[in-house]
Amino acid sequence: MELTQSQERSLRRAFRYLNHNMLLMWRLGLRRMMASPTGGFVMILGTTGRKSGEHRLVPLNFAERDDRVYCLAGFGKTTHWLLNLQADSRCEVWLPDGRRLSGIGVLVAKEPDRIAHVREILTRSGFAAKLAHPGLDLSSASDEEIASLGIRPGVKYEAVEIRLGQPVTGPGGPGDLAWVLPASAIAGVATWLTVRRFRQSRTPR
């Protein structure tokens, strides 16, 4: 998929909306829904804003090998979270199996390695890769085809390696809003019972 700069801006806005909702699912405790061949394998990356200094969270498709994970910067070297990592390589990773770990993020510099990671991550991206590159068979595509993929000419996917570290604890992690769903269910049942009793009390006998 190749985009004009105007389309790229629109796509960035769409991703911000989608990312907000996916992050909410993680916080509600629905992280297991973020790991399937169809929906894709998704992690959460936390970086420090290079300008604001605030903690920034973004969902990303990923691949894992030993003590490292790999993810794609879809907007190339202008990707906001990648710019944050280049300013401060320290980061935080939430994985679908429940781990919350510190990490160090670095750009994959060698082109053969970049191509291999792009292929693997797109393969694990489920429907997202099919939408972005309809008709492309990732298993049989040549290295040249994979190398050229990006949102528009001159803006190729960048691969990032994150070396996983120690567990992270504290507030604001995955599942911190898990209480909301059962509380909402209880409130809904209580409301339904109250309305039912009220209607019964007003029914002529």
Number of C-alpha atoms within 10 A of each C-alpha: 11 15 15 11 11 8 12 15 12 12 15 14 12 11 14 13 11 13 17 13 13 20 18 17 19 25 19 17 18 16 23 15 14 22 19 13 12 12 15 22 24 25 24 25 22 21 27 21 18 17 8 8 10 10 12 18 20 18 23 21 24 26 22 14 8 7 10 15 19 24 26 23 22 19 19 19 17 12 15 16 20 24 18 20 21 15 14 16 17 18 23 25 26 23 22 18 11 12 13 21 18 21 25 17 24 18 20 17 12 9 12 11 11 22 22 14 23 25 20 18 22 24 22 22 23 18 16 16 17 15 10 15 16 11 8 13 11 18 9 8 11 12 13 9 13 20 18 15 22 21 21 17 12 11 17 18 24 26 28 22 22 25 20 19 16 11 13 15 10 6 7 9 15 23 17 15 15 15 12 14 12 10 11 11 11 12 12 12 12 12 12 12 12 12 12 11 12 11 10 11 10 8 8 5 5
